[in-house]
Amino acid sequence: MEPQYLETAQGRRIAYHRTEGKGPCVVFLGGLKSDMEGTKALFLEDWARARGQAFLRFDYSGHGISSGTFEEGCIGDWHEDTLAAVDQLTTGAIVPVGSSMGGWQALLLAKARPERIKGMVTIAAAPDFTEDGYWAKFSDAQKAELAERGRVELPSDYMEPYIVTQRMIENGRAHLVLRAPLELPFPVRCLQGTDDSAVSTETALRLLDHATCSDMRLTLVKDADHRFSDEACLALIADAVEEVCG
């Protein structure tokens, strides 16, 4: 299937695939530098199609085949992309499934569109990582480089080095979700591997402790890594999504 494209109010061209079906629409929100062709996104699309469930996957700007470059983007830009996709490509109730940075995006979506969300699933959610994962761990030399050059390179266990820009750090501070009340008035299922070198179990526990939610559960999977995409992990994701879809 050829992707379709959405033009946003900010002038960005967002690539997406939408599967028609019954509600709520499951919306997959990918991680940093990932795209909508990843294992989890395609698995959930097949799962949704088999159930006759509506499903949406898309590439943020600077990701996959959407417009822009990664280095130009930031959390706020990708939040705008998410809002555009949800507002223009879905109707009625939705179930966001956020992976890594997509977990942060799902939480931002919950603050912006709480009335639209029937339930939420996060997979190795990484809220506030620009502040707590990047800035907090930068050496004095890295902070100086960021100030002087406007960017710094960080190695990754999963792909080529990340370019972290001054704009990403500063914009991230405007979108933090763990520093103020976080109301999640719907069922939430959080999945986290204990062998994840990108997002710690402490981050998952911090989110669980911080959020106000009457039906929130965290599942820790021993030895699962950040990809969380082997057969057993994919089955857990499907079960969690089915549970919150009702």
Secondary structure, DSSP 4 states (H G I P E B T S, - for coil): ---EEEE-TTS-EEEEEEE--EEEEEEEE--TT--TTSHHHHHHHHHHHHHTEEEEEEPPTTSTTSSS-GGG--HHHHHHHHHHHHHHH--S-EEEEEETHHHHHHHHHHHH-GGGBS-EEEES--TTHIIIIIGGG--HHHHHHHHHHSEEEE--SSSSPEEEEHHHHHHHHTT-SSSS--B--S-EEEEEETT-SSS-HHHHHHHHHHSB-SSEEEEEETT--TT--SHHHHHHHHHHHHHHH-
